[in-house]
Amino acid sequence: MIEVSRFWRDSALPFVEARRVGDGRQVCYAAHSHESFSIGVITGGRSTFLSRGSHVEVVAGTTVLMNPGVVHACNPIAGQGWSYLMLFVDMPWLEGIGFKLPAQTWSTSPALYSAGLQMFADLFDGNLDDREARLARFFSVLPNHLQAAAGRTQAHHPQLEAAAAFIRAHRTDPLTLEDICAASRLSRSYLIRAFGERFGLTPHGYLLDQRVQYARAQLRTGRAIAEVALEAGFADQAHLQRAFKQHLAATPGHYRKAERAGSASVKRVDTAH
């Protein structure tokens, strides 16, 4: 049986991270975003996928795509089982191979699904010496399986963009809503309403999401959880624990001790603590 959840990393491929989930009923998310480009393949069952304000039902054979900063969530339907594989790829590497972010958020293309499964198989095979080249080939053909962009763009709002940028620049500081209002020159009531419509999270929710992303990057290097919690702007380790589990459906400890490529054995991970 596939484990409930396991993260995977390899020092030879520091720009990628993967996650294998065997029972999605135990891995539930609040709305969140990633700094990386993320792609997932649903390998069993069905779930709901929230992205860019729309809900769709995704089933085995579906591929989901999440651009950096886009708020999304994927959760089970009425206790039904589902499983999936997720890949998180750093943007500098993708930009280096000329990959353009897609407008499409999900696909039922059998060819893309098959290519995605093969990509994960190659990635997890530590005996292959051309895994980076294989990964690059996957991303080079990925656009061929997607629909052409419809040309619809989101309205630009400089002051809301400034508010979000201010939060990102000061995400580890003790920010208040008044600080964000002053920086963006927006009223409190307008900021709360319009920010949620634009980004899918309240200003406070966006700040919390940014702090979790910061903590995730630090924990990936193996740093101590308590130290990272305070540095990221959380009150204490317990505060980080709650937010991390809501946003990533994993505890900081579970995330930090990811499977490493080439390890002789990996113990089953319990996500309940």
N, C-alpha and C positions, 0 to 999 in steps of 0.2 A: 504493500500500500504506500502511496506517495505521502510524504510527511505533510503535516498541516502547513508549515511554512519554513522556508530556508532561503537565506540570502547567499549569494555567490560572488566572489571577487577573485581576481588573479593579478598579481603584481606585474605580470608580463603585459597585461592589458589594463592599465590603470584608469583609462577613460571610460570603461564600461562597468556596469554592475547588473546583476540579474537577480530575480526572485522566482522561486518555484512554490506554488501554493496548491496543496492537494485537497484542501477542504475550505472553500471560500466562505462557508457559513461561520467559521471561526475567525475570519479576517475581514472585519467591516470598517469602513472608512467614513470620516466626516469629509465634507468638501475641502479640497486641498489642491496644491499645485506642486510642480517640480522645477528645479533650475535646469534640469537636463531635458532632452527629448526622450519621450518614453513610448514604447510600443509593446503591446501585449497580445497574446494569442489565447483564446478561450479553448481549453482542451476537453472540457466536460461540463454538462449541465447548462444552466442559464442564469443570467443576472440582469440587473438594470444598470445602464451606463448613463451617467449625467455628464454632459460636456457642453460648454457654451450655452447654458440655459435650457437645453433640450434633453429629454429622457428617451432612451430607446432600450428595447430588450435585446440583449446579445446572447447568442447560444454558441455551443461548441462549433468551431469552424470560423468564428468571427475574429477579425484582427482589429484592435483598437489603437488609435494613435493620439498622443497628447503632446502638444507643443509646449515649450517652456513657458511658465507663467499662467497657463490656461487652467482655470479652476475646474475640477472634475471629481467624480466619485464613482465607484463600481461596487455594488452590494447585492447580496442574495435576494431572491424573490420568495417571500413566505416560507423561509426555512429550507428551500430547495438546494440541493448540493450543486456545487460547481467548482471547477479547477482551472488554473491558468498559469502561464509563464509570462514574466515581465522583464523587459530590458530597459535600462536607463543609460543613455549615452551622452557624454559631455559635448557641449556645442562646439568648442574649439576644434575637436577632432572631426566632427561632421562638416564644419565649415572648411576644414582643410582638404576634404575629399570632394568639395563642391556640392554637398547635399543642400537642397532647398526645403524648408519646412512646408509640409502639406497643409492644404485647407481642409481636406477630408478628415473626419474624426473616427470613422470606423468603416470596415469593408468586409463583405462576405465572399470575396474572391477566393476560390479554392486554390488558385496558383499562389497567391500571396500567403495564404495559410500554410501551404506545404513548404514554401520557401522559408517562412518564419520558423517552422518546426526544425527544418534542416539547419538553419542558422544557429538555433539554440544547441542542437546536437553537436555541431562543429565547435561552438564556443566552449562547451563543457568537456570536450575531448582534449586533454592536456598533451596527448601524443602528437597532435597536429602541429607542424611548425609554420603554417601559413594562415593561422586563424584571423589575424588582422586583415589580410588580403581577402579572405572569404567574407568577413564582415563588411568590408568596403564594397565587395561585389553585390552583396545583398542590398545595401542602401542605394547602389547605383541602379538596380532594377526595380526597386520598390515603387517609384513614381509610375512605372509602366502599368501597375496593377490598380492605380487609383483614377478616379474621375478627374477630368479637367476642372480647375477652379471656376466657380460660377461668376467670379468677378465682383461679388458683393463684399464690401469692406465695412468695418465698424467705424462709426463716426468718431473723429478725433476731438478730444477735449483737452486742451493744453493744461488747464488747471487741475483736472483729475489726474492726468498723467504726472503732473508735478507732485501731487499728493502721494501717489504710489511710489514715485522715485525717491521722495523724501523719506518715506517709510523704509524703503530698501537701504538707503544710505545710512539710516540711523536705527536699524532694526535691533541692535544690541544695547541701545540707549533707553533710559526710562521715559519713553515718549508719552505724551498726553494728547488727547483729541485737540486741545487748544493749540498745541505745537504744530500739528498737521494743518489745522485751519489757518494759522498764521503763515505758514510756509506756502500754502496753495492759494491764499486770499479767497477762501470760501467760507460761507457761514456754516455753523455746526449742523443745522438741520439739512441744508442742501448737501453737504459733504456726505453725511450718513446715508441719505436716500440715493444720491446719484452715484456714489462710490460703489454701493452694492449692486446697482443696475449695471455698471460698467465692468466690474471685476468679479462679481459673484460672491463677494465676501464684504462684511462691514470693514471699516478701517481697522478696528481692533482685531477682527478675524484675519485680516491680511497681515497685520503685524505679527500675530501669533504664527501664521503660516511661514512667514519669513524667518522667524526665530527657529522654528523646527527645521527649516532647510539649512540654516547656518549650523545648528547642532548636528544635523545628519552629516554634513561635510566634515565636521571636526571628529565625530565618532568614527567615521570611515578611516581615519588615520590611526585609530587606536587610543585616543586620549581618554582620560578618566571621565566618567559620566558626571560626577558631582562638579568637577572643574568646568566642564563644558556647559552645564546647566546655568551656572552663575554668569559665565562669560556671555552666553547667548541672551541674557536678560530675564531668565526665569528666577522666581523667588528661591527655589531650591531644587534638589534632584527630584522630589516627588511631583513638583509642578511640571518639570520637563517630562517626567514619566507619563503623566496624564495627557499632556498635549501631544506627545510623540505617538502614543498609542491611538489617539483619536485620528491623527492625520496619516499615519503610516501603518496602522493596524499591526503594530509590533512594539515591544518595549525597547528602550535604548540598549539594554543588555543583549536582547535577541539580535538586534541589528548589528551591534558592535562585534559580536563573535560569529560573523559570517563564515560560511564554508570557504576555505582557501583552496585554490586549485592545487592538485598534487597531494593533498592530505590523505593519509592512509585510511583514516576512518573519521566519520563525523557522527556524533551522537544525535539522537532525535531531539528536536527542539520543542520545548513546551512554551507556547505563547501566553499562557495564563498568568505568568508572573513577570 
